[in-house]
Amino acid sequence: MEFMNLFFNEDLFKNKLKKFNSPLRISFRDNCLISSAILFLIIPNDKKSYNLVLIQRAHRSNDKYSGEMSFPGGLYNPQLDDTYKDTALRETEEELGIPRDKIQIIGCIDDVITPKGHVITPFIGYTDKRQKMIKCDDEVEEIIRIPISFFVNKKNYIERTYNLRGDTIAVGKYVYKTNNNKYVIFGATSHIIVNFIELIYNLKFIKPGTRRISLEDMKARYSKTL
């Protein structure tokens, strides 16, 4: 993907991204789902591709996503949050120590549903490359910056499929390696990254004839447990 311009371009992103309340944005709301929001956090660089900020969640017995790679974010709390954007900014401040006034929100992408019953609203935003981050040890094991060029390269994307009621469902992951560690990025987090790349750069990652988990899938699943 050397030929692609992967520098941070705010005007391009704004033109491609959707507003939270846009009728063109896929939004899932249902009583069987738990609402949450994340911040797709971008760090612009001067002379190279921008980075995404991900976290490895701390290992906690009461966390369904303990130890997994994710974006900063969490559950919508109507007592603390007026909007889902408030959720993303509040959780980012709690987890990474970045004040909300140091983050510029530039748009949204489609919601993502997890097999564990969460619907995630991704807000796209950026902060200065010099912005200090202080992880919350109770919630964050590690903060990782990964260049967007890694995610855009299809050779780094691993996708498998399974059959669900006659449809072929695609799930994908990335494995990012450093000198000391290996990070597996899967589930909703990898889908959010792919959704962003497909929207911004007009690339297609999901295999033809396959689809992602839908609201109808979740309703069918939960109706069987009632």
N, C-alpha and C positions, 0 to 999 in steps of 0.2 A: 504493500500500500504506500510505497515511497512517493508515488505521483500525487497523492491526495494532500490537499492543504488542510492540516489538522491544527492550525493555530486557532486560538480562541477568537471568535468573531461574533460579538454581541448582536450586531444588526442581523446577521444571518440567522442566529438562533431565535431572535424575537420574531422574525418573519415565518419561521418554520414551526415554532412551538405554539401551543394553544393556551387560551385563558382558562382558568379553572372552571368557569361557568359557561364555556363555549358549548353550543349544541353539537359541535363536531368532535368533542372530546368524549371518549367512552368512559362513563362513570357508573360504578356499581353501588347501589344502595339497597339493602334488604335486611330484614330482621334476623336472618340466619347468619349474617356476616358481622364481623367486628371491624369498625372503622379505624384506620390509622393513616399517618402521613409521614413521608420521608423527605429529606433534602438531598437531591442529586447535586452534590457539592463539587464545583469546578474550581481549580486553581490555574489561572492563566499564567503562561510563561512568555518571556520576551522573544526567544529565538528557537523555541522547540514546541512540540505539541503540548497541549494543556494536560493537566492531571485530573483524575477523579479521586476524591477522598472517600475511602471506605473504612469501616471499623471491623475488627474482630470482637464479637461480643464476649463479655466476661462469662465465665462458667458459673451459672447459678441454677440451683435446683428448681426454682419456680419460673424459669424462663423457657418457653417452648423453643426458642431459637438460640439457646445457650451455645456459645462457642462458634456460631456461624458468622460468615462474612455478610455484612449488610451496609446500607447507607445509614447515617444518623437519622433517627426518627423514632416514632412510637405511637401509642394509642391516643386517639382523640379523647380529650377530657373536657366535657362541656362546662365544668366548674372553673377551668383554667384557660380554655381556648374559645375565642369567639368564632374562629374559622379554622379550617384544616391547615391553612398556611401558618397560623399561630402554633399549631401542633408541631409542624416541621421545624419552625424556628426555636420554639421552646425546648424541644428535645435536643436539637443541635447545640444550643447553649449549655444544656445540662451535661451532655455527653462529651463535647469537645471544648467547652469554655469559650466559644465564639459569641460575643454579644450580637443580638439580632440586628442592630444597626450597622454592623460590619458586613452584612450579607445582602447582596442585591438579588432579588428574585426576578427572573426574566420570563417565566412561563411555566407551563405544565405539560405533561404527557398523559396518555391514557392510564386509567386505573389498572391494577393487577390484582388478581385473586390468588391466594395461597391455598394449598390443600388443607391447611389447618384452620381455615375459616376466616382469614383476615382479608380485607380489601385495603389495598395500599394506594394512596394518592401521591404521586411523585411530583414535587416542585423542583424546578431547575433553578439553581442560583450559583453565584460565585463570590469569592472573597479574595482579598489581596494576597499575593504569594508570600508576603512577609507577615501575614496574620499569625499570631501565636495561637497554638492549640494546646490545651491542657486536658488530658483525658480524665474522665470520672472513673476511678479505679473500680467502683462497685458495678459499673455497667460496661466498661470498655477494657478489653485486654490489650489491644494495640490499635494504633492509627496507621493506615497504609495509604500512600499515594501511588497511584498506578497510571501510567500514561495512556491516553485514549488510543494511541497507536497500537497498543497491545490488544485492546478490545476490538478494534476495527479489522484487524488481521483475522480473516476467517479460519486460518490454520490453527488459531488458538481456541476456536469455539468447538466444543464437543456436544453433539446433539444425539439423543436417543428418542425412540418413540414407543408408545404402548397403545393398546386398543381399549377404547372406552365406549361401550354401547354402540359398536359399529364404526366409530370415528377413530382416526389416528391422532393421538395427542403427542405433541412434541415438547420435550423438556431439554434444556441445554445447560452447559456449565463451562467455566473457564478454570484453568489451573495456572496460577501465577507463581513463578519461582524466583526467589532471590538467592543470594549466596548462603543464607542461613535458614530460610523457611520456605514452605510451600503453602499457598493459600488457595483453597477450593471455593470458587464463587459460583453458586448454583441457585436454583429455585427462583423466587421472585426477584432477587437481586440481579441475577444474570438476565432475566427477561426484561427488566427495566432498562438495563444497559443496551440490550439489543433493540428494544423499542425506540430508544433515543437515537441510536445509530441509524436505524432504518428510516426514521423520520428526517433527521438532519442531512444524512449523506445519500439517501435514496439507494441504500444497499439492502439486499434481502438475505436474511440468515435462515429463517424457518423453511423447512423443506416443503416443496409443493405438495399439496394434498393433505397437509397436516394443519392442526390448529392448537391454540392454547386452551387451558381450562376456562370455562365460561360460568356465568351466573347460574345458568340452567343445570350445569353439572353439580354445582354446590347445592342447589335446591334439591336435586334428586338424591344426593348423598345424605343430606340432613333429614329428608322426609323418611328415609329408611330407618333412621335411628329414633324416630319419635314413637 
